[in-house]
Amino acid sequence: MKRKLKAELIRLGYDNPVLAIQGALECSESAARNKLHGRSELSVPEAVAICKKLIGTVSIDFAELFADDSASGTF
């Protein structure tokens, strides 16, 4: 799971991070859930889209924000 991404989205006021990611990536809810939970990969262009559409200014390191908790440093 990408806990730091989820925490950042909640901190910014998104009540449901999965739905926020779904809207930013224009994908299905299950695809967004799988990306947030690390079941499927999040590409760099998708990470950039999330930052541009949802976060704006990132308050922490980009790689840290999108790191998968189970394998730190990977998207």
C-alpha positions as CSV (number, residue, x, y, z in Angstrom):
1,M,0.0,0.0,0.0
2,K,1.1,3.5,-0.7
3,R,0.4,4.8,2.8
4,K,2.1,8.2,2.4
5,L,0.1,8.9,-0.8
6,K,-3.1,8.0,1.0
7,A,-2.2,10.1,4.0
8,E,-1.3,13.1,1.8
9,L,-4.6,12.9,0.0
10,I,-6.5,12.7,3.3
11,R,-4.5,15.6,4.6
12,L,-5.5,17.6,1.5
13,G,-9.2,16.9,2.2
14,Y,-10.0,13.9,-0.1
15,D,-12.3,11.8,2.0
16,N,-11.8,8.8,-0.3
17,P,-8.3,8.5,-1.8
18,V,-9.4,5.7,-4.1
19,L,-12.1,7.8,-5.7
20,A,-9.7,10.7,-5.9
21,I,-7.1,8.6,-7.8
22,Q,-9.9,7.2,-10.0
23,G,-10.8,10.7,-11.0
24,A,-7.3,11.8,-11.6
25,L,-6.4,8.8,-13.7
26,E,-9.8,8.3,-15.3
27,C,-9.8,4.6,-14.5
28,S,-12.1,2.2,-12.8
29,E,-12.5,2.2,-9.1
30,S,-11.0,-1.2,-8.9
31,A,-7.9,-0.2,-10.9
32,A,-7.4,2.9,-8.6
33,R,-7.8,0.6,-5.5
34,N,-5.3,-1.8,-6.9
35,K,-2.8,0.9,-7.6
36,L,-3.2,2.5,-4.1
37,H,-2.9,-0.9,-2.5
38,G,0.1,-2.0,-4.5
39,R,-1.6,-4.8,-6.3
40,S,-0.8,-3.2,-9.7
41,E,2.0,-0.9,-10.7
42,L,1.6,2.9,-10.8
43,S,3.5,4.3,-13.8
44,V,5.5,7.5,-13.6
45,P,3.0,9.3,-15.9
46,E,0.2,8.2,-13.6
47,A,2.1,9.5,-10.6
48,V,2.7,12.8,-12.3
49,A,-1.0,13.0,-13.2
50,I,-2.0,12.4,-9.6
51,C,0.4,15.2,-8.5
52,K,-0.8,17.7,-11.1
53,K,-4.6,17.0,-10.6
54,L,-4.8,16.3,-6.9
55,I,-1.8,17.4,-4.9
56,G,-0.4,20.5,-6.7
57,T,2.6,21.2,-4.6
58,V,4.0,18.0,-3.1
59,S,5.0,18.6,0.6
60,I,7.3,15.5,0.7
61,D,9.7,13.9,-1.7
62,F,8.1,12.5,-4.9
63,A,9.7,9.1,-4.6
64,E,8.8,8.8,-1.0
65,L,5.2,9.8,-1.6
66,F,4.7,7.1,-4.2
67,A,6.9,4.4,-2.6
68,D,5.3,1.0,-2.1
69,D,5.4,0.2,1.6
70,S,6.4,-3.4,0.9
71,A,9.4,-2.5,-1.3
72,S,10.5,1.0,-0.4
73,G,11.7,3.1,-3.3
74,T,9.6,1.4,-6.0
75,F,6.5,2.8,-7.7
